[in-house]
Amino acid sequence: MPVDHYENFPVASLLVPARMRQPIEVIYRFARSADDIADEGDATPAQRLADLAAYQAELDRIAAGDTPQTPLFIELARVIAAHALPIQLFRDLLDAFAQDVVKKRYADYPELIDYCRRSANPVGRLVLHLFGRTEREHLEQSDCICSALQLINFWQDVAVDWQKDRVYLPQTDFPHFRVSEEDIAQQRCSANWAALMDFQIDRAQALMLRGAPLVHALPGRLGWEIRLTVQGGLRILERIRQVRGDVFRHRPTLKKADWLVLLARSFRM
């Protein structure tokens, strides 16, 4: 799928069966456009929340059996009806994006994971619903993968988020590692900072590995899609560790050569 943003991980790639690409693309457009409302441009917080509320109103129309007012939601309504997708998962995404408008800090790791539950996990669950794989074990494994991917994006984007006055590193971790937000502001990559980032890397890696067995439960090409996604996340964590947490001067991204590494590692999963 052609996307307007850099993505570390495949989005409705050719590995996904053709009949499923269009539903996944519609879900992606919904999530990406809603996230952009919360993040992009120079709209005021009030305008961002109003625009997200308009998205919620469209979901209300779908839930009530009424015709949505915009082309995106007309498509989304067809996908929801065709695959019996839970509307609450879409509501959770909008709730997380609205939270981004008003909440800039997270007290501790459980609070951050609760955000991931709404900002990332619904996407994985929606994909599993599309493929009819909604066993509890598989949903929980998907949650681990999606939360891990969200955390990886946070660790990768510490400097980017700072420019938006956002800090996703849990506040309780700063005193434990004897660092502060001033280290972010000054882009100080001390041994303490590296230790803090290693701790966060370990957290995300553990989550990803806990969810990784999901790849063996998914049918052929989808399983390979998730293999690449898991390996892409782990590769970014590797890169962050290699630069000792210096994501200020060395923000890791996946390049063409990395995809050969991901493919080789995916065969070994």
C-alpha positions in Angstrom: 0.0 0.0 0.0 1.4 3.5 -0.8 1.5 5.5 2.4 2.1 9.2 3.0 4.3 8.7 6.1 7.5 6.8 6.7 6.7 3.4 8.2 9.1 1.0 9.8 6.8 -1.9 9.1 4.8 -3.3 6.1 1.3 -2.0 5.6 -1.0 -4.2 3.5 2.0 -5.4 1.5 1.9 -8.0 -1.3 2.3 -10.6 1.4 -1.3 -10.0 2.5 -3.9 -12.0 0.4 -5.3 -9.7 -2.2 -8.9 -9.9 -0.9 -7.7 -8.5 2.4 -5.6 -5.6 1.2 -8.6 -3.2 0.6 -10.1 -3.7 4.1 -6.7 -3.2 5.7 -6.0 -0.1 3.6 -9.3 1.4 4.7 -8.6 0.7 8.4 -5.1 2.2 7.9 -6.5 5.4 6.3 -8.9 5.8 9.2 -6.2 5.4 11.8 -3.6 7.4 9.9 -5.9 10.3 9.2 -7.3 10.4 12.7 -3.7 10.4 14.1 -2.8 13.2 11.8 -5.7 15.3 13.1 -4.2 14.9 16.6 -0.6 15.5 15.5 -0.1 17.3 12.2 -0.5 21.0 11.1 -1.1 24.0 13.3 -4.7 23.5 14.4 -5.6 24.5 18.0 -6.2 21.8 20.5 -9.9 22.7 20.5 -10.1 22.3 16.7 -8.3 19.0 16.9 -10.7 17.6 19.5 -13.7 18.9 17.4 -12.4 17.1 14.3 -11.9 13.9 16.3 -15.4 14.3 17.7 -16.6 14.5 14.1 -15.0 11.1 13.5 -16.7 9.7 16.6 -20.0 11.1 15.2 -19.4 9.1 12.0 -18.8 6.0 14.0 -22.1 6.7 15.8 -23.9 6.8 12.5 -22.4 3.5 11.5 -23.4 1.9 14.8 -26.9 3.2 14.4 -27.2 1.8 10.9 -27.3 5.3 9.3 -25.3 6.3 6.2 -22.0 8.1 7.1 -21.5 11.6 5.6 -17.9 11.2 4.3 -16.4 8.9 1.7 -13.8 7.4 4.1 -16.5 6.4 6.6 -18.8 5.1 3.8 -16.0 2.7 2.9 -15.3 1.9 6.5 -19.0 1.1 7.1 -18.8 -1.5 4.3 -15.7 -3.1 5.8 -17.2 -3.2 9.3 -20.4 -4.8 8.0 -18.7 -7.3 5.7 -16.3 -8.5 8.4 -18.4 -7.9 11.6 -15.7 -5.7 13.1 -16.2 -4.4 16.6 -16.8 -0.6 16.4 -15.4 -0.2 19.9 -11.9 -0.9 18.6 -12.3 2.2 16.3 -13.6 4.2 19.2 -10.5 3.2 21.3 -8.2 4.5 18.6 -10.0 7.9 18.5 -9.9 8.0 22.3 -6.1 7.6 22.3 -5.6 10.2 19.6 -7.8 12.7 21.6 -5.6 11.9 24.6 -2.5 12.9 22.6 -4.0 16.3 22.2 -4.2 17.0 25.9 -1.8 14.6 27.7 1.9 15.2 27.4 3.4 13.1 30.2 2.9 9.5 31.6 3.4 8.9 35.3 4.5 5.3 35.0 4.7 2.2 32.8 1.2 0.9 33.5 -0.2 4.2 32.4 1.8 4.1 29.2 0.7 0.6 28.5 -2.9 1.6 28.9 -2.4 4.2 26.3 -0.9 1.5 24.0 -4.0 -0.6 24.7 -6.0 2.1 22.9 -3.6 3.6 20.5 -2.0 0.4 19.0 -3.7 -2.8 20.1 -7.0 -2.2 18.3 -5.2 -2.3 14.9 -3.8 -5.8 15.5 -7.2 -7.0 16.8 -9.0 -5.6 13.8 -6.6 -7.5 11.5 -7.2 -10.7 13.5 -11.0 -10.2 13.1 -10.6 -9.8 9.4 -9.0 -13.2 9.3 -11.3 -14.8 11.8 -8.6 -15.6 14.3 -10.0 -14.1 17.5 -9.0 -16.8 20.0 -8.1 -15.2 23.3 -4.5 -16.4 23.1 -4.0 -14.9 19.7 -5.6 -11.6 20.7 -3.3 -11.3 23.7 -0.2 -12.1 21.5 -1.3 -9.5 19.0 -1.6 -7.0 21.9 1.9 -7.7 22.9 3.2 -7.1 19.4 1.3 -3.9 18.9 2.2 -2.5 22.3 5.8 -3.3 21.6 5.7 -1.5 18.2 4.2 1.5 19.9 6.9 1.6 22.5 9.5 1.2 19.9 8.2 4.2 18.1 8.3 6.2 21.3 11.9 5.2 22.0 12.9 6.0 18.4 11.1 9.4 18.5 12.2 10.8 21.8 13.6 13.9 20.1 10.7 14.2 17.7 8.2 14.0 20.5 10.1 16.5 22.6 9.6 19.1 19.9 5.8 18.6 20.5 6.3 18.9 24.3 5.6 15.2 24.6 7.5 12.7 26.8 6.5 9.1 26.6 9.3 7.8 28.8 7.6 7.0 32.2 8.2 9.8 34.7 9.0 7.3 37.5 12.0 6.0 35.5 13.8 9.3 35.4 14.9 9.5 39.1 15.7 5.8 39.1 18.3 6.3 36.4 19.4 9.7 37.6 18.3 11.5 34.5 15.8 14.2 33.8 13.9 15.9 31.0 16.8 18.4 30.8 18.8 15.5 29.4 16.3 15.3 26.5 16.3 19.1 26.1 20.1 19.2 26.0 20.4 15.9 24.1 22.8 14.5 26.7 23.7 10.9 26.1 25.4 10.0 29.3 26.0 6.5 30.7 22.8 7.0 32.8 20.8 7.9 29.7 22.1 4.8 27.9 21.1 2.7 30.9 17.6 4.2 30.9 17.2 3.5 27.1 18.5 0.0 27.6 15.8 -0.6 30.2 13.1 0.6 27.8 14.6 -1.5 25.0 14.4 -4.5 27.2 10.8 -3.8 28.0 9.8 -3.5 24.4 11.8 -6.5 23.4 10.3 -8.7 26.0 6.8 -7.7 24.9 7.6 -8.4 21.3 9.0 -11.8 22.0 6.0 -12.7 24.2 3.7 -12.0 21.2 6.0 -13.5 18.5 4.5 -17.0 18.7 1.4 -15.5 17.0 3.2 -15.9 13.6 2.8 -19.7 13.8 -1.0 -19.4 14.3 -1.7 -17.2 11.3 -2.3 -18.5 7.7 0.6 -18.4 5.2 1.2 -14.9 3.8 -0.3 -13.1 6.8 2.1 -15.1 9.0 5.0 -13.8 6.9 3.7 -10.3 7.1 3.7 -10.5 10.9 7.1 -12.1 10.9 8.6 -9.1 9.1 6.8 -6.8 11.4 8.2 -8.5 14.5 11.7 -8.6 13.1 11.4 -4.9 12.0 10.6 -3.9 15.5 13.5 -5.9 16.9 15.9 -4.5 14.4 15.0 -0.9 15.4 15.7 -1.9 19.0 19.0 -3.3 18.0 19.9 0.0 16.3 18.9 2.1 19.3 21.1 -0.1 21.5 24.0 0.1 19.1 24.1 3.9 19.4 23.7 3.7 23.2 20.3 5.4 23.1 21.5 8.4 21.1 18.3 8.8 19.1 18.9 12.6 19.0 21.8 12.2 16.4 21.1 8.7 15.2 17.4 8.2 14.8 17.2 4.6 13.6 15.2 3.7 10.5 15.0 0.7 8.3 16.8 0.9 5.0 16.8 -1.4 2.0 19.7 -3.6 3.3 17.7 -4.1 6.5 14.9 -5.8 4.7 17.2 -8.6 3.6 18.2 -9.1 7.2 14.5 -9.1 8.3 13.7 -11.7 5.6 16.6 -14.0 6.7 15.6 -13.7 10.3 11.9 -14.3 9.5 12.9 -17.7 7.9 14.5 -18.7 11.2 11.4 -17.8 13.4 
